Amino acid sequence: MPRVELTTPGPDDESDFIAAMAASADVHRPWLFPPTTPEAYRDYLERLAGDRKYGFLARRVEDGALVGWFNVSDIVRGALQGANLSYGGVAAHRRQGYMSEALGLVLHEAFVTLDLHRLEANIQPGNVGSLALVRRAGFQLEGFSPGYLKIDGAWRDHERWALRSEAWRSRRR
């Protein structure tokens, strides 16, 4: 029986999301800065309105508690059929396996529902928890990008991790 389910972020999730992200700020910093104000959350929902980005909230089945969020973004069709993956967990539910389970559901959405061929996660080298999450899911290290993304006012180095649909399918057998 699954312990988590995915939902689509909407206006009704605003207060729950903001509270969870504010309570998780110490875990997220300096890696990421999810919305922690009503205005930032509404901006996030607007960015999800196109067809190149999908957001998912991971909720615990037993009580609906928010355990994390995922974005499949910058979707490129044509020859690539790829996208970027970003995510963050909720501090109160860390180290219980919820994010791993939820990532499995997100991968199904990406490779089956969205029919993508490749998903890439760009992770700062010191983000041990995030690196462990993608390794467990079967992502492979493809390279290192110095000064790749500007986060918190500075250009940060990132490792490029990727998973292809055929590798994901073979792991599921």
C-alpha positions as CSV (number, residue, x, y, z in Angstrom):
1,M,0.0,0.0,0.0
2,P,1.5,3.4,-1.0
3,R,2.3,5.7,1.8
4,V,2.4,8.8,-0.4
5,E,0.3,10.3,-3.2
6,L,0.9,13.1,-5.7
7,T,-1.5,16.1,-6.0
8,T,-1.4,19.1,-8.2
9,P,-0.6,22.4,-6.3
10,G,-3.5,24.8,-6.2
11,P,-4.7,27.8,-4.3
12,D,-6.1,25.7,-1.5
13,D,-2.6,24.4,-0.7
14,E,-1.2,27.9,-0.1
15,S,-1.2,28.1,3.7
16,D,-0.1,24.5,4.1
17,F,2.7,24.8,1.6
18,I,4.0,28.2,3.0
19,A,4.0,26.9,6.6
20,A,5.8,23.7,5.7
21,M,8.4,25.5,3.6
22,A,9.0,28.2,6.3
23,A,9.4,25.4,8.9
24,S,11.9,23.7,6.5
25,A,14.0,26.7,5.7
26,D,17.0,25.5,7.7
27,V,17.0,22.2,5.7
28,H,16.6,23.9,2.4
29,R,19.2,26.6,2.8
30,P,21.6,27.2,1.0
31,W,20.4,24.8,-1.7
32,L,16.9,26.1,-2.6
33,F,14.4,28.8,-1.8
34,P,10.8,27.6,-2.2
35,P,7.9,30.0,-1.8
36,T,7.3,31.1,1.8
37,T,4.9,34.0,1.2
38,P,1.4,34.1,-0.3
39,E,2.7,36.3,-3.2
40,A,5.6,33.9,-3.9
41,Y,3.3,30.9,-3.8
42,R,0.8,32.6,-6.3
43,D,3.8,33.4,-8.6
44,Y,4.8,29.7,-8.4
45,L,1.3,28.6,-9.4
46,E,1.4,31.0,-12.3
47,R,4.6,29.5,-13.5
48,L,3.0,26.1,-13.5
49,A,0.2,27.3,-15.8
50,G,2.1,26.6,-19.0
51,D,2.7,23.3,-20.7
52,R,6.5,23.2,-20.1
53,K,6.3,22.8,-16.3
54,Y,4.4,20.5,-14.0
55,G,4.3,20.7,-10.2
56,F,3.4,17.9,-7.8
57,L,2.9,17.9,-4.1
58,A,3.7,14.7,-2.2
59,R,1.3,14.0,0.6
60,R,1.1,11.3,3.1
61,V,-1.9,9.1,2.4
62,E,-2.9,8.4,6.0
63,D,-3.4,12.1,6.9
64,G,-2.7,14.3,3.9
65,A,0.4,15.8,5.5
66,L,2.6,17.6,3.0
67,V,6.0,15.7,2.8
68,G,7.5,17.4,-0.2
69,W,7.2,18.9,-3.7
70,F,8.5,18.2,-7.1
71,N,8.7,20.2,-10.4
72,V,9.2,18.7,-13.8
73,S,10.2,21.8,-15.8
74,D,11.8,23.2,-18.9
75,I,10.2,20.5,-20.9
76,V,11.7,20.2,-24.4
77,R,9.9,18.1,-27.0
78,G,11.2,17.2,-30.4
79,A,14.4,15.2,-30.5
80,L,15.2,15.6,-26.8
81,Q,11.9,14.8,-25.0
82,G,13.6,15.9,-21.8
83,A,13.1,18.0,-18.7
84,N,14.6,19.2,-15.5
85,L,13.6,17.9,-12.1
86,S,13.6,20.0,-8.9
87,Y,12.2,19.1,-5.5
88,G,12.3,19.8,-1.8
89,G,11.2,17.9,1.3
90,V,9.5,18.9,4.5
91,A,11.8,18.9,7.5
92,A,9.2,17.3,9.8
93,H,9.1,14.2,7.6
94,R,12.8,13.8,6.7
95,R,14.5,10.4,6.6
96,Q,11.3,8.4,6.5
97,G,11.5,7.4,2.8
98,Y,8.6,9.6,1.7
99,M,10.6,11.5,-0.8
100,S,12.0,8.3,-2.4
101,E,8.5,6.9,-2.7
102,A,7.2,10.2,-4.1
103,L,10.0,10.5,-6.6
104,G,9.0,7.0,-7.9
105,L,5.6,8.4,-8.6
106,V,7.0,11.5,-10.2
107,L,9.2,9.4,-12.5
108,H,6.1,7.4,-13.6
109,E,4.4,10.7,-14.4
110,A,7.5,11.9,-16.3
111,F,8.2,8.8,-18.3
112,V,4.7,7.4,-18.8
113,T,2.1,10.3,-18.6
114,L,4.4,13.0,-20.1
115,D,6.2,10.5,-22.3
116,L,9.6,12.0,-21.6
117,H,12.8,10.2,-22.5
118,R,15.2,12.0,-20.1
119,L,15.0,13.7,-16.8
120,E,17.9,15.8,-15.4
121,A,18.6,16.9,-11.8
122,N,21.2,19.6,-11.2
123,I,22.5,19.3,-7.6
124,Q,25.1,21.3,-5.7
125,P,27.9,18.9,-4.7
126,G,27.4,19.5,-0.9
127,N,23.8,18.6,-1.0
128,V,24.3,15.1,0.4
129,G,20.6,14.3,0.9
130,S,19.6,15.3,-2.6
131,L,22.4,13.3,-4.1
132,A,21.4,10.2,-2.2
133,L,17.8,10.6,-3.3
134,V,18.6,10.6,-7.0
135,R,21.2,7.8,-6.7
136,R,18.5,5.6,-5.0
137,A,16.2,6.4,-7.9
138,G,18.8,5.3,-10.5
139,F,20.0,8.6,-11.8
140,Q,23.6,8.6,-13.2
141,L,26.2,11.3,-12.7
142,E,26.9,12.8,-16.1
143,G,29.1,15.7,-15.3
144,F,30.0,18.9,-13.4
145,S,29.0,22.4,-14.3
146,P,30.9,25.2,-12.6
147,G,28.9,28.3,-11.9
148,Y,25.8,26.7,-13.4
149,L,22.9,28.3,-11.5
150,K,22.5,31.6,-9.6
151,I,21.2,30.8,-6.2
152,D,21.0,33.2,-3.3
153,G,23.0,35.8,-5.3
154,A,25.9,33.6,-6.3
155,W,26.7,31.4,-9.2
156,R,26.8,27.8,-7.8
157,D,28.5,24.7,-9.1
158,H,26.3,21.8,-9.8
159,E,26.6,18.1,-10.6
160,R,24.4,16.9,-13.5
161,W,22.5,13.7,-12.8
162,A,20.2,12.2,-15.3
163,L,17.8,9.2,-15.8
164,R,16.6,7.9,-19.1
165,S,13.2,6.3,-19.5
166,E,14.7,2.9,-20.6
167,A,16.9,2.8,-17.5
168,W,14.0,3.6,-15.3
169,R,11.9,0.9,-17.0
170,S,14.6,-1.7,-16.6
171,R,14.9,-0.9,-12.9
172,R,11.2,-1.5,-12.4
173,R,11.3,-5.1,-13.7
